[in-house]
Amino acid sequence: MNDERIQQLENIGFVWHAHDATWAQNYSKLVEYKHKFGHCNVPKDDEEYTSLWMWTYYQKQMYNKRTLGKPHPMTDERIKKLEDIGFVWSITHDEAWNSHLENLRKYKAYHGDWYVFF
């Protein structure tokens, strides 16, 4: 393919690396989630964010593979971008407990009663 044809394709927004484009789209969704909720810990059981949770879970899996020296697509650039927005690679049980407790406090403050929750 000659340079002119390459330029014509690029002028119409042709995506050369679909995996990179998909990663960037999901990263943007995570940035939006962070702006909305103040953190990057997407809950597994929220139907609205199921695909984003799956993507963040995959990022953690690939990061773990990298640390173990196994094949992975996780780059230094991706790690930096995720860490720059406060992405947490793993949380302890205590951190998870504290996060859930804080969510319950917010729920109670908003709704005023527990019976709405149950």
N, C-alpha and C positions, 0 to 999 in steps of 0.2 A: 504494500500500500504506500502510495507516495505522500509527501508532506501536505500537499493540497487537500487530498481526501481526508487525511487525519484532521486537518484544521476544520474542514467542513463538518465533520462529525462532532468535534469539540465545540463548534459554534452552536450546535443544537443541543448541547448538554449531554452528549453520549457518555455513558459510564463505562470506563475501561475495566475497572476492578469492582465488580458487584459486591464482593464480600466487604471491601473497605467502605463502600457506600452504605451498606446495611449496618455496619458497625457504627458509622457516624450518625445515622438516623436514630439508632437505639441510644447512643450516647446523648444525643439532643433530647430525647424523651426523658432520660435520667436526669439531665440538667433541669428540665421543666419540673420533674417530680421533686427534685431537691428544693427548687424555688417555692413550690407549693407547700411542702411538708417540713422543710428544714433539715432533711437528712436523706441519705441514699439507701436506707434499709427498706426496700420494697417488700411488703408482706406477701407471703405465699398464698394466703387465702382470700385476697381481695380480687374479685373477678374482673374489675376494671383494669387492673394492672398485672394480670396473669402473664402476658407475653413479656412485659418488662421484668417481672420477677424471674422468669425463665432465662432471659438474657443476662441478668446480673448473676444468676446462679452459674451459668456457663462461663462467665468471666472469672468467677472464683475457681471453677474447676480448671480452667486453662492456666491460671496463675499458679495453682497448686502443682499442676504438671510441670510447669516451668521450674518451680523450686525443687522438684524431684529429678530434674534433668530429662524428663520425657518430652516427646514431640508435642508442640503446641503452637498456636498462632499468636500468642501474647507477646507484644512488642514493648520495648522500653517506653515508646511514645504513648501507647495505650495505657500503660501503668501510670505514667505521669499524669495524663489527662484525667484518669479516674481518681487518683489520689489528690489532685488539685481541687476537686470538687468535694472531697471528704469521703470518698468511697472507702468502706471498711471491708477488708478481705475476709476477716472472720471475727466473730464476736464470742465472748465467753458466755457461759450460762448466766452469770451475774449481770453482765451487760444486757442480755436479752430480757432478764427479769426486770431490770430497771427501766428498760424501754417500754415493756408492756405495762408496768405500773404507771409510768408517765402517761401512756395512752388512756388508761383507765381514769386517771385524775382529770385529764382533758375532757373525757366523755362525761364524767360526773359534773364537772364545771359547766359544760354546755347544756346537758339535759336535766341536771338537777336531781334526778331520781335513778335508781338502779333498775327498777322494774322495766324500764324501756329497753334496757340492755338484754334482759332475759325474757 
